[in-house]
Amino acid sequence: MSDSNGQDGPGPQVIVRIGAKGYTADVRAAGHDFKADEPASAGGADEGPDPYALLLSSLGACKAMTMRMYADRKKWPLAGAVVHLRHSRIHATDCEDCETKEGKVDRIECRIELRGELTDEQSKRIIEIADRCPVHRTITSEIDIRTTGAIIGP
């Protein structure tokens, strides 16, 4: 699979810059510029989505695109889809299916609305396919994040 620049393998994909004050970050992703920020209630200027909203956006977009690709390939009449996502932190004891049993765990709730003249079987299958999108698989798999640093003068 290629990255958002259409390249396979490693390479610059996203660049995020932040200044000396405030939380507003300038993001450059695949030739697109936008801002990320914290809400005013968290000390930010609310000039863009917060990091969790960006994560949910990535997941929702990937699910929507995966459903669209699958329906197109099957020639099923998917007229559209809406993916609703919400992130929360819950007590591990409230999660029956979680391996973690102490502290808190992250929960992402996803509700999908499908539009079109789909059979119940087609609808069920499209929703199953949504959970196979690449971003869903990435965030539910083991992830190896390697952070390096460099100090550049004042």
Secondary structure, 3 states (H helix, E strand, C coil): CCCCCCCCCCCCCEEEEECCCCCCEEEEECCEEEEECCCHHHCCCCCCCCHHHHHHHHHHHHHHHHHHHHHHHHCCCEEEEEEEEEEEEEEHHHCCCCCCCCCEEEEEEEEEEEEECCCHHHHHHHHHHHCCCHHHHHHCCCCCCCCCCCCCCC
